[in-house]
Amino acid sequence: MTVRNRVGVVSRTLVALVAFVAALATAGAAFGQTWTVTHIPVAGDCGRPVEVEVDSTGLVHGASYTSSSANLWYGQYNGSSWSSEYPSLSSHYSLALDSTGRPYVAFTLYQNGKFYLALSHRTDAGTWETSSFPTSPAENPRFMSLDFDSQDRPHIAYKDTAAQTLRHAYRSGSVWTSETVLSNPAFQFVNQDVRIAMGDGDTPHFLWNDYDVDSIKHTRWTGSSFQTQTIGTGLDGSMVFDSANSLHLCYAKDFNYMTHAVFSGGSWSTGSVIDDWSDDGAIAIDLLDRPHVVYRRIYPGSSLDTLKHAAWNGAGWTTQNIAQWTSTISGPETEAVVIDGSNRMHVLFTDDSRDLYYATCDLGRELAMTPTVDFNAVSSDGVHFTVTDGDTHLFTQQISWANKYNRAVMEFDLSAIPESVIIESATLQLDINLFSNSPTIYPSLQIYGYTGDGVIGTADPTQTAMPIGQSALITALDPITIDLDADFIDSIVRGETSYLGLVAFDPITGNQVGFYSMEESLFGQAPTLALTYALRQYLIPGDATGNDVVDAADAAVLASHWGTAVGNGPADGDFNRDGFVNAADASILAANWGSHGTEAAAVPEPAISVVLLVLAMSLLLRRRHRV
């Protein structure tokens, strides 16, 4: 038998040192996505507000105020060019898409000497149809913000500058309802923006500036009343929800420091400062629920103004320039940002010449991580293991007749991956530093998966019931890549724990295999789990797992959240997205039982639906209580 190893080889050390230095040199550039910036020819000067949205097909929708007679520019970007339209609406407007991707614009309509709150949508023929809501003649509705709830009902926040109130209007069917959110002298100012975002349970959230005390404030409906909290001193707020219903905000704290804060569990975080001398921020959330902020950076004593992009990497903010000008007026005036279902970022902004620009970059859909823990495990019977942590390499060998069982165990923390994404592919990369072989037999590593807990356990090496990958024959002291079962890893992402456990050894040949551990930082590379992911698409009602089929796995999700308040929509079994898992969701599951792909399932008779549901629930409950 031949044993090959490369531990401590000088040439290997030099290669590792070069790689380490190169990694340091490129660490700052790893975030540096390539931005493409395009000028959009628009009639007239552009300015606030500028808005951008993306529908489920990837079509980009943009809008901007323009000094032309129409007051509004609307365009669509198909991946290569922008179209342009000039609907005669208003400068006080807001753009939003419903769930089908149809664009709507809320605006102030002046007619017969009165102001009205109006809503217009773009038809399939490319024309705009407007319906108005007859506000009180005394009202002066200005500065709209439009959003849709889970039932595709439009909600509009607007200021009544005459009454100095923040108001909320919403439509159910053809009936409009409006209400006063709160009164404040700040709402008399015509240059103050207000924003609305609909949270889980169709709860409205409002963001506004209180100019009397120079603070930015958040108001939300609690179920019985509107509650207002002061976030901090500042202005220029932008907000967006992540997939877990946490509300993210960026604003210019103390009028100079671009700051990120999060509202979760009923309170706001203190906020983390992104950059100084910054304002005009806009925020979006990527597929991993990480915030991205686009903002204007001013350089005191310089004529340079810069549009910048900041991304949260899990530990801190990394920034890069999108565009830069020698400013003659005031730099980039306003910007809007959105991230689509392919993790591509889209930005609309205006420069100091009031020209309109579109910038885009691909954020990627790859994630790589090293283990939280890894360790060697040794046993004489394959059942009772002694574990050793801290070794710089992991060693495997199994010879049953000689009572020799050496296994390598690794656990990876997947908590950074939200349930809103699905794992498309997975690989394990190992840096082989030792193996043995007979003249004709080379080893191959089998990888077994299990649900881990992030700590070293003597039972972990016995978790070999689920094979999820196998390497090719190992014939050289080189890094190898092993394809893993992406569906199994996706089930860990959607499970109650967030740790993926892996056990590695060769169960057949009796040959040795060794590879570098996470403790090795000089000679080799640590084990690396590389994942690609995509937005989980819930195309079928009743599909909780996002795998385009309604089956027992979806019923299991429904059962596990039965009778509870949830925040992840279909991922929690909340198929009607009302924030609760109950009989209404069970009916949706039963009505679509067995559906595949985008095919429409026949709705079962009520009695059959009940039988299906009772059978599924009783079976799942028995499984859950089995010991």
Summary of the structure (lengths in Angstrom):
residues: 627
radius of gyration: 28.4
end to end distance: 46.6
largest distance: 96.1
contacts: 2083
relative contact order: 0.09
helix: 13%
strand: 47%
